[in-house]
């Protein structure tokens, strides 16, 4: 059995967030999340994702905004994967 720990990334230092993004194939300009050199848009709202407002569900490589609308749509699409 595999156990996952949920870690709040909101208060992580920016450098740690940047390393996490890079491991997942993303990057940042210091304010926004980038994918392939362009601002990465939340797939549910179409808005650019700020590094301080990003949400990554444990076990996922999908980066979305931490707003409730995006999170609800994420669970509708992917289900509870834990």
VENRAMO-V135881 format. One record per pair of residues at least 12 apart in sequence whose ideal C-beta (glycine too) atoms are under 10 Angstrom apart, sorted by the first residue. I is the first residue (numbers start at 1). J is the second residue. Records with the same first field share a line. If there is no record, write none. Layout:
I: J + J
//
This chain:
2: 59 + 82
3: 82
4: 57 + 58 + 59 + 81 + 82
5: 58
6: 57 + 58 + 82
7: 20 + 56 + 58
9: 51 + 52 + 54 + 55 + 56 + 66
10: 52 + 53 + 54 + 55 + 66
11: 52
12: 52
14: 28 + 30 + 31 + 51 + 52
17: 33 + 51 + 52 + 54 + 56
18: 30 + 33 + 51
20: 54 + 56 + 63
21: 33 + 34 + 35 + 40 + 51 + 54 + 56 + 63
23: 61
24: 56 + 60 + 61 + 62 + 63
25: 61 + 63
26: 40 + 49 + 51 + 54 + 56 + 61 + 63
27: 40 + 51
28: 40 + 49 + 50 + 51 + 54
29: 51
30: 51
31: 48 + 50 + 51 + 52
32: 48 + 49 + 50 + 51 + 52 + 53 + 54
33: 48 + 49 + 50 + 51 + 53 + 54 + 63 + 64 + 65
34: 48 + 49 + 51
35: 49 + 63
40: 54 + 63 + 64 + 65
41: 64 + 65
42: 54 + 55 + 62 + 63 + 64 + 65 + 66 + 67 + 69 + 70 + 73 + 74
43: 62 + 63 + 64 + 65 + 70 + 73 + 74 + 77
44: 64 + 65 + 67 + 69 + 70 + 71 + 72 + 73 + 74 + 76 + 77
45: 64 + 65 + 67 + 69 + 70 + 73
47: 64 + 65 + 67 + 70
48: 65
49: 63 + 64 + 65 + 66 + 67 + 70
50: 65 + 66
51: 63
52: 66
53: 65 + 66 + 67 + 70
54: 66
55: 67 + 70 + 71 + 74
57: 71 + 74 + 75 + 78 + 80 + 81 + 82
58: 81 + 82
59: 78 + 81 + 82
60: 74 + 78 + 81
62: 74 + 77 + 78
//
